[in-house]
Amino acid sequence: MTTTSTAAADRLGRAQRAVAEAGWGAVLLSAGTDLRYLTGYNAHVSERLTCLVVPADGEPVLVIPELEAPMVEAAGATTELRPWAETENPFAIVAGQLRKTSAAGTVGIGNRMWAEHVSQLLSAAGNPWELAGPLMAQLRMRKDAAEAAALLEAGEAIDRVHARMGQWLRPGRTEREVGRDIAEAIVTEGHEHAEFIIVGSGPNAASPHHLLSDRVIDAGDVVVVDIGGITEAGYCSDSTRTYIAGGVVSSEVADFYAVLQAAQVAACQAVAPGIPAEDIDATARNIIDEAGYGPNFIHRTGHGIGLDVHEDPYIVSGNNLPIEAGMAFSIEPGIYFPGRYGARIEDIVLCTTEGVRRLNTGSRDLISLGA
Amino acid sequence: MTTTSTAAADRLGRAQRAVAEAGWGAVLLSAGTDLRYLTGYNAHVSERLTCLVVPADGEPVLVIPELEAPMVEAAGATTELRPWAETENPFAIVAGQLRKTSAAGTVGIGNRMWAEHVSQLLSAAGNPWELAGPLMAQLRMRKDAAEAAALLEAGEAIDRVHARMGQWLRPGRTEREVGRDIAEAIVTEGHEHAEFIIVGSGPNAASPHHLLSDRVIDAGDVVVVDIGGITEAGYCSDSTRTYIAGGVVSSEVADFYAVLQAAQVAACQAVAPGIPAEDIDATARNIIDEAGYGPNFIHRTGHGIGLDVHEDPYIVSGNNLPIEAGMAFSIEPGIYFPGRYGARIEDIVLCTTEGVRRLNTGSRDLISLGA
């Protein structure tokens, strides 16, 4: 349990009030971060149903596979448990729990529940359903002090990995070799595990979600390194820096990078309580547009972060949600030239009552490594 | 692409015929192993929709986030692509694809699609839906020669990790320390990444899904080590051995272990074309029951394995599916004494026309390590 039982009880209480205010009977959350947020329990995602039943009134119940009961008990879960044996039907058990509390009310279903669980739960229970995502986002978007500290810890850990990049990233090595070293460092610098590793060199730097390949890094390559892990407390890091693997920076790269950096810095500075999420996106996008690189910035500016790497709030055109103190999200504009090169700069920022706090603090310059 | 384009085209063709035979309009598969099975493309699972539309008739289309298009193209996908930009609605795009081919027909939805995608797809398309799982399982359950070879490669890789256990597992180390060494070895011995690592020592051995803890391993502890990874080709390994961390084996442990081993060996030998899955479970369970340990064997005997660690066929009471040549699954009975100790033995086996082939071939004895 990385969440104290007091925090979990408080969160469950707030969730129940939200369920009541929505006029729903209950929220049903399978293994995943919503469940971890409310109980501290990091359940195993599998075909065997784990389901937290959060009724508007009455006691929440955690339905779990019997073979995981010792693990849940060892983790110190304080919720009432209902283990099910391998030949029982867990969906009927959840339906029975619903009948105890909320009869035919609408149920909110966790956004990342698998279709096979959704389908079987609805068949067993017969209730109308809606997505629980917006309700859960209202709870999860504003990080409390402990969560902000956990995100800062994750940010500092990934900053330490970036600070060591010169040990691994050099011409003659493949992206995959560099990626393996990074993976190890993500753990040794303070994460429970590495969550994703992008080493996009040369033309691969123009592919925003490229991961690793056997491409040999060449002197002078622009290399986008976008990496993140999950700490033992369950919080995510996510930071991108762009490097030059030895050699000289061409003036065209220096030129577009300067625009990118100005856009990223301006978007970070724009963060303050009350600003609509899409205005932060527009801050970065306008600078890039005005420099003529608009068509080369093909993704949103950022995403919320917490127990999930990507969660609300999304920093994207069309999202007019006002940013509040406690919200944490990435600011990560990129400029890409397909087949040639690209660059991205990403920091996680926390909105505070005083304005913005960057949780990644390494230099945002284009970093030349080696000779 | 780990699947050749010929294999992918053949699989897509078989999937389309199955969709037509089911009387459905199309199957919709989001990022995950069903999609990988049919296209070779290992899509990133995220809030951004990736969706393969497999109509009964007409051309399949892969709807992808625009920022991932360079990656999909680099991977050599041969399916028609429909990238969507960050401010487009991908669900409306999928609905448009459905209208081209299958109007109001039932759609099959991939079993592991997230609820948020299910909900938005159904809102946009308005079609009735069913789970695509049974249809996909019919395609995926019988492994072809290339898949059997890939599973054998994964099995040999994890066997090599178990063979090195004496290097890491010894009294005085924590489960977590041992787990980190295992994680590294899973990669160096031939996987792309480690998927799960259970090191259950002493009383933790009685918790079947225990992962790792800071418990210090003691001399004489029974230690269950259940580990697996995913190879570059995407196929999974999963094998359990039970060790004694130095010290002497007590006669009660030796006694129940002998029963467990007899049950596991008998269940492996029972595998042959035509046997119902539940009879393999019963083979192991009867031996354990007769020795008086029935209440201590609290989970099914096994699960299918392939691109997923757990997939059809499940070796469980109530599943009368006849096993066929090409099916691959685990045989993993366990005997657990809560608060004290436990043991499990797990091999992946492949049913062939000649009978069973074990894909894990290390000794199934209780293995004493160190002094």
HADDOCK unambig.tbl for C-alpha pairs under 7 A between the chains (distance, minus, plus):
assign (segid A and resid 67 and name CA) (segid B and resid 207 and name CA) 6.91 0.50 0.50
assign (segid A and resid 67 and name CA) (segid B and resid 208 and name CA) 5.91 0.50 0.50
assign (segid A and resid 67 and name CA) (segid B and resid 209 and name CA) 6.81 0.50 0.50
assign (segid A and resid 67 and name CA) (segid B and resid 298 and name CA) 6.44 0.50 0.50
assign (segid A and resid 67 and name CA) (segid B and resid 299 and name CA) 6.53 0.50 0.50
assign (segid A and resid 68 and name CA) (segid B and resid 207 and name CA) 6.85 0.50 0.50
assign (segid A and resid 68 and name CA) (segid B and resid 208 and name CA) 6.74 0.50 0.50
assign (segid A and resid 68 and name CA) (segid B and resid 209 and name CA) 5.66 0.50 0.50
assign (segid A and resid 70 and name CA) (segid B and resid 207 and name CA) 5.45 0.50 0.50
assign (segid A and resid 71 and name CA) (segid B and resid 207 and name CA) 6.19 0.50 0.50
assign (segid A and resid 71 and name CA) (segid B and resid 209 and name CA) 6.83 0.50 0.50
assign (segid A and resid 71 and name CA) (segid B and resid 210 and name CA) 5.62 0.50 0.50
assign (segid A and resid 86 and name CA) (segid B and resid 299 and name CA) 5.86 0.50 0.50
assign (segid A and resid 86 and name CA) (segid B and resid 300 and name CA) 6.46 0.50 0.50
assign (segid A and resid 87 and name CA) (segid B and resid 317 and name CA) 6.98 0.50 0.50
assign (segid A and resid 111 and name CA) (segid B and resid 114 and name CA) 6.38 0.50 0.50
assign (segid A and resid 111 and name CA) (segid B and resid 115 and name CA) 5.02 0.50 0.50
assign (segid A and resid 111 and name CA) (segid B and resid 116 and name CA) 4.72 0.50 0.50
assign (segid A and resid 112 and name CA) (segid B and resid 114 and name CA) 4.52 0.50 0.50
assign (segid A and resid 112 and name CA) (segid B and resid 115 and name CA) 5.42 0.50 0.50
assign (segid A and resid 112 and name CA) (segid B and resid 116 and name CA) 6.44 0.50 0.50
assign (segid A and resid 113 and name CA) (segid B and resid 114 and name CA) 5.45 0.50 0.50
assign (segid A and resid 113 and name CA) (segid B and resid 115 and name CA) 5.30 0.50 0.50
assign (segid A and resid 114 and name CA) (segid B and resid 111 and name CA) 6.38 0.50 0.50
assign (segid A and resid 114 and name CA) (segid B and resid 112 and name CA) 4.50 0.50 0.50
assign (segid A and resid 114 and name CA) (segid B and resid 113 and name CA) 5.44 0.50 0.50
assign (segid A and resid 114 and name CA) (segid B and resid 114 and name CA) 4.92 0.50 0.50
assign (segid A and resid 114 and name CA) (segid B and resid 115 and name CA) 6.03 0.50 0.50
assign (segid A and resid 115 and name CA) (segid B and resid 111 and name CA) 5.02 0.50 0.50
assign (segid A and resid 115 and name CA) (segid B and resid 112 and name CA) 5.42 0.50 0.50
assign (segid A and resid 115 and name CA) (segid B and resid 113 and name CA) 5.30 0.50 0.50
assign (segid A and resid 115 and name CA) (segid B and resid 114 and name CA) 6.03 0.50 0.50
assign (segid A and resid 115 and name CA) (segid B and resid 115 and name CA) 5.83 0.50 0.50
assign (segid A and resid 115 and name CA) (segid B and resid 118 and name CA) 6.90 0.50 0.50
assign (segid A and resid 116 and name CA) (segid B and resid 111 and name CA) 4.71 0.50 0.50
assign (segid A and resid 116 and name CA) (segid B and resid 112 and name CA) 6.43 0.50 0.50
assign (segid A and resid 116 and name CA) (segid B and resid 131 and name CA) 6.61 0.50 0.50
assign (segid A and resid 118 and name CA) (segid B and resid 115 and name CA) 6.90 0.50 0.50
assign (segid A and resid 131 and name CA) (segid B and resid 116 and name CA) 6.60 0.50 0.50
assign (segid A and resid 207 and name CA) (segid B and resid 67 and name CA) 6.93 0.50 0.50
assign (segid A and resid 207 and name CA) (segid B and resid 68 and name CA) 6.86 0.50 0.50
assign (segid A and resid 207 and name CA) (segid B and resid 70 and name CA) 5.47 0.50 0.50
assign (segid A and resid 207 and name CA) (segid B and resid 71 and name CA) 6.22 0.50 0.50
assign (segid A and resid 208 and name CA) (segid B and resid 67 and name CA) 5.95 0.50 0.50
assign (segid A and resid 208 and name CA) (segid B and resid 68 and name CA) 6.77 0.50 0.50
assign (segid A and resid 209 and name CA) (segid B and resid 67 and name CA) 6.81 0.50 0.50
assign (segid A and resid 209 and name CA) (segid B and resid 68 and name CA) 5.66 0.50 0.50
assign (segid A and resid 209 and name CA) (segid B and resid 71 and name CA) 6.84 0.50 0.50
assign (segid A and resid 210 and name CA) (segid B and resid 71 and name CA) 5.63 0.50 0.50
assign (segid A and resid 298 and name CA) (segid B and resid 67 and name CA) 6.46 0.50 0.50
assign (segid A and resid 299 and name CA) (segid B and resid 67 and name CA) 6.55 0.50 0.50
assign (segid A and resid 299 and name CA) (segid B and resid 86 and name CA) 5.88 0.50 0.50
assign (segid A and resid 300 and name CA) (segid B and resid 86 and name CA) 6.48 0.50 0.50
assign (segid A and resid 317 and name CA) (segid B and resid 87 and name CA) 6.99 0.50 0.50
